[in-house]
Amino acid sequence: MKPVTEDTSVAATPDILCIGSVLWDIVGRAPVRMKAGHDVGGRIQRIPGGVAMNIAMTLRRFDLVPALLTAIGKDTEGVQLLAEAERRGMVTEHVYRADHPTDVYMAIEGANGLIAAIADAHGLEDAGDAILGPLRDGTLASADKPWAGLIALDGNLTEELLTEIARSPLFAKADLRIAPASPGKARRLIPLLAHPRQTLYVNLIEANLILDAHHETTERAAEALLTQGAHRVLVTDGANPTSFADRGDIITRAPPPVQVSRVTGAGDTFMAAHISAETRKLDADGALDAALEAAALYISSEDTP
């Protein structure tokens, strides 16, 4: 991957819209195995995060220009977060600013992975469809001329808004790339399976929650999601094989073996890298390999994104 650019100049028309959660990640990491109740030494960082933001940051590393459609508070934390997004070269002029605290995500990670996490995305949820204003009023698109390019959409939006998006003419022509944000929000995505141009990015746990099933492999889960209505789907399972499936093909690959240093944001990095690979016209095999390599590099590095 290319290094993050510090150039704040961006194209007038973005390459992709990132719709969903943009917040501060507060992540504590310890180099030892942990379980509930442990109190250990480690490192605590505050970094830009949220599914939409994580995807946008990775897209910038591949020289794609994302526009953020989200809700950010007018508080000090929100001003700082917006400035950080602008510094990284994202289009921020369409962000909905509201009188609420800026959202935050808090996670604890040990050598054995994620121990616990809490996402406070109440600001985004309270904003509702106000974040979609630029897709209605002609700023980016309208009902008569809907956005026909790439959209990365995350499941931090409310179930009501995601259901509205699934049938909205504003999204009818979009190349819609969807992430659930967390297993607890996976079933919110079920209405979006009806969208004719969606690609679903989920892990095996999330896939089984959507399916209300217990598939043991990503390949089986991917096949079942196609049967459920998915147009295209990618299913990951940590260090176990990942599967890509569409109506004509199923590809399964094992991720590169690496030493895991962090996990928060890994799925978002995988998704963004896959989107970037497809914009570069890589075939299905090449795009999956590129995404797995990018995710492996991310989780094995301790560098702040």
C-alpha positions, 0 to 999 in steps of 0.5 A: 500500500502507498503511504497516507498522503498529506495533500488536502487537495481533492478532486471535485467529484469523489471516486466513492462515497463512504456512508456511515460511522466516522468517530474516534477510536479509543483502543487499548492494546496489551501484548499478553493474552487477556480475558474478562477481569484482567488488568494489565499494562499496554498502550492506549491510542486515540485514532480516527475510526468508524467503519466509513472512516477506516474504509476511506483511510485505506482508499486514500492509500490507494489514491482514491478520493472518498467523500464522507457522508456521516454525522459529526458533532460541533464539539471540540472532538468533532472539529479535530476529527473533521480536520484529521479527515481533511488532512488525509485528503477526504472530501468533508464538505458534505458531512452533516454537523449536528449539536450532539457529542461526536461518536466514539468507539472503545476497544480492548485488545490482547494477544488473543484478539479483541476482548471487548468493545463498545460503540457509541454511535448515537449521533449517527443514529439520531441524525438519520436520513439527514446525512443523505441530503447531498444525494437528494438535493442535487449536490452529489445526486438526486432522485432524477439523477441518482449516484451511479458510482461506488458507495461504501455503506456500513451497518451503523445506520439504523435498521429503518434507514438501511431499509429505506436505502434498500428501496430508495431511487437515490441508490438504485444505480449505485455499486453498493458495497456493504459492511455490517460494522459488527456481528450485533448489527449484521441482521440490519443488512437483510433488506439490502440483499434485495439491492440489484448491485450490492456486494456484501463484506462479512465475517463468518459469524456475521454471515451466519447471523444473517442466515440464521444458520451455523455454516462452518466454512466461508465457502458454505456461508457464501453459497448460502448468502447467494441463495438468500439473495446476495448479488456478490459476497465476500466472507472472511474468518480470521486466519482461516480461508476467505471466500468470494462468490457471485452468481458464476463463481466461488473462490476460496483463499487462505490469508497470508500467515502473519503475527497479529498486532491489532484487529480493530479495522482489519475488516474495513481495510480488507473491504477497501483494498478489495474495492481499490483492486477492482477499480484497477480492473483486477480479476476476481482472483487478483482482487481477493489476493490483493485484499488479503495481502492488505489486511495481513499487512494491516494486522501485522503492523503497529503503525497508526493509520 
